[in-house]
Amino acid sequence: MVDVADKLAYFQAVTGLEDPDLCTEILQAHGWDLELAISSFTSINNNNNETDTNAATTTTGSTTDIGSSAVESSNSASRDLFDRSDSGVGAVAAAAPGLAWKLITLPFSVISGSLGLISGAVGLGLWAAGGILSYSLGMIGLGPSAVRNGESSSRLVSVSAAAREAMDFVSMFERDYGSRRPNFVTEGFMDALQRSRNAYKLLFVYLHSPDHPDTPVFCERTLCSEVFTTFVNENFVAWGGSIRASEGFKMSNSLKASGYPFCAVVMPATNQRIALLLQVEGPKSPEEMLMMLQRVLEESAPVLVAARLEAEERRNNMRLREEQDAAYRAALEADQARERQRKEEQEQLEREAAEAERKRREEEEAQERAAREAAEREAALARVREEKAISLGAEPERGPDVTQVLVRFPTGERKERRFQSTTTIQSLYDYVDSLGFLNVDTYSLVSNFPRVVYGSEKLSLSLKEAGLHPQASLFVELN
């Protein structure tokens, strides 16, 4: 049920029918095929309007919501686009076909729409098969793209779907009617609308119905006539689309196109809306088209000229403000540069003073640390000497087991002491250390005749075992 309700609402929005029962009957008659029902309804409108193809419909004072067919005042639309409130073009409104006529022609429209749908499906299948074949040949180097200076078959720059449709329409139009044509822009409708806004021109819209019998004559004799194409290219931004394509079909619904060939002149308004200034349905001669377009141009000229002048004034004011801002920024930057230089100089002086103070403190701290370490070392050495002196004990009296030892220092000092013959060589080193005459950590006790070094390997020997009893003469040799 949700799908049925959505289809019913969409069909009402596209066709403009307000009677839900009638819309339900039409959809049921087409098996709830939404596209087939819309195609049939469009065919009904086309058949009804072909009875009066020479009647041109011009509309002023209305704006069309792109995709929703909403209407608002064209004065507010023009004022939003060009910041103006003076916009007016003569208008004649076309009446919609009657409900009874639609019911009578419904069976015929079903048949016509079915045939059109089958034809379109066959054509789409052939086009897709041809595209796949062309792409496959191009991939192996046999397609037409392979001979165009080695150009790759894939585009380097991706384009939007709307732009692709516009490019395809221009290519198709040139293939069928030649290169002399209005300069249809190869971009989507909204981009073309923005282009017309930026160029302060109106947008000429042509909706192409390939199946309509009047389309070839209108394109060849009117759209492609030299005088008409020159006039449109000089005074308008032109956009064209096929109603078979997605955006062309959407624009035909938004502009309420009921007869073909269909042309319109629009300008942008607010909130994705367009102001519809002129619409022409049915074939027209170049002279008739030029007359209507000239009238729209003359009536819209004050708005366009005022918009262009106001835009130029805004640009001049903006340029003046930019120049003033640039001068202010230059002066401000000069002041800021001077202030930065002053601050940098001040900071440099402060850094130099801080660096000098830091060095002074570091030197003082180094001196204090060196003095403290020297005092600590001296105190440690004093403790060591005292401990070693204590460990030696009292000097023994002379006797047979007592050894007399003489120690000579590099400074010429001579010290003599008695030791028990059982005392080890290590005690001699402790005795030398306890005297505090040496400022070195390593030394050796050496005898001259014969020369014997009493090193670390002999520290555990007693004086008697080392051959130093009953007396010995040793000197200190610094390592």
ABEGO torsion letter per residue (X at the ends): XAAAAAAAAAAAAAAGBABAAAAAAAAAAAGGBAAAAAAAAAAAAAAAAAABAABBBBBBGBBBBBGAGBBBBAAAAAAAAAGBABBBBBBBBBBBBBAAAAAAAAAAAAAAAAAAAAAAAAAAAAAAAAAAAAAAAAAAGABAAAABGGBBABBABBBBAAAAAAAAAAAAAAAAAEABBBBBBBBBAAAAAAAAAAAGBBBBBBBBBAABAAAAAAAAAAAABAAAAAAAAAABBBBBBBAABAAAAAAAAAAGBABOBBBBBBBBBBGGBBBBABBBBEBBBAAAAAAAAAAAAAAAAAAAAAAAAAAAAAAAAAAAAAAAAAAAAAAAAAAAAAAAAAAAAAAAAAAAAAAAAAAAAAAAAAAAAAAAAAAAAAAAAAAAAAAAAAAAEBBBBBBAABBBBBBBBAAGBBBBBBBBAABBAAAAAAAAAAAGABABABBBBBBAOBBBBBBAAAAABBAAAAGAOABBBBBBBBX
